[in-house]
Amino acid sequence: MSGVVSLPGPVASLWEWQFEGACRDTDGAVFYHPEGERGAARQAREAAAKAVCARCPVVSACRAHALASGDAKAATAAFATAE
């Protein structure tokens, strides 16, 4: 590859906040509903996910990222499906 000197390094300041997320040590299943989940089971899982987010020091950055990315799965951690 002639002419390529080097690529720019990652811009860590754009994603470093993720290291502080309360969800880093949480099973991801808390944030994503299984096929066919309804009623009390879904409410309990969403309540558990919201409890993780409630104690998270970077929840604002997470919500902003979820909304900006347009990724519905990313938004699941920050908002319940109905929200």
BELTA-V609140 format. One record per residue. N is the residue number from 1. PHI is phi in whole degrees, -180 to 180 (* if undefined). OMEGA is omega in radians with two decimals (NA if undefined). Layout:
N_PHI_OMEGA ; N_PHI_OMEGA
This chain:
1_*_3.13 ; 2_-75_3.12 ; 3_92_3.12 ; 4_-96_-3.12 ; 5_-83_3.08 ; 6_-166_3.08 ; 7_-96_3.11 ; 8_-67_3.11 ; 9_-75_3.12 ; 10_-66_3.12 ; 11_-95_-3.03 ; 12_-59_-3.10 ; 13_-64_3.13 ; 14_-80_-3.09 ; 15_-131_-3.11 ; 16_-57_-3.12 ; 17_-56_-3.11 ; 18_-64_3.10 ; 19_-64_-3.08 ; 20_-94_-3.08 ; 21_-62_3.10 ; 22_-65_-3.09 ; 23_-82_-3.08 ; 24_-59_-3.14 ; 25_-107_-3.10 ; 26_-109_3.08 ; 27_-61_-3.11 ; 28_-60_3.13 ; 29_-62_3.11 ; 30_-64_-3.02 ; 31_-97_-3.07 ; 32_-125_-3.09 ; 33_-78_3.07 ; 34_-74_3.12 ; 35_-55_3.06 ; 36_81_-3.14 ; 37_-66_-3.10 ; 38_-144_2.95 ; 39_58_-3.04 ; 40_-61_-3.13 ; 41_-64_3.14 ; 42_-68_3.13 ; 43_-62_3.14 ; 44_-66_3.13 ; 45_-66_3.12 ; 46_-64_3.10 ; 47_-64_3.11 ; 48_-65_3.12 ; 49_-65_3.14 ; 50_-65_3.10 ; 51_-65_3.09 ; 52_-63_-3.12 ; 53_-65_-3.11 ; 54_-64_-3.13 ; 55_-102_-3.07 ; 56_-86_3.14 ; 57_-75_-3.10 ; 58_-120_-3.08 ; 59_-61_3.13 ; 60_-64_3.11 ; 61_-66_3.13 ; 62_-64_3.14 ; 63_-63_3.12 ; 64_-62_3.12 ; 65_-64_-3.13 ; 66_-61_-3.13 ; 67_-70_-3.11 ; 68_-70_-3.09 ; 69_-75_-3.10 ; 70_71_-3.12 ; 71_-90_-3.10 ; 72_-60_3.14 ; 73_-69_3.10 ; 74_-66_-3.12 ; 75_-71_-3.12 ; 76_-58_-3.12 ; 77_-70_-3.06 ; 78_-97_-3.10 ; 79_-141_3.00 ; 80_-71_-3.10 ; 81_-54_-3.10 ; 82_-72_-3.11 ; 83_-85_NA
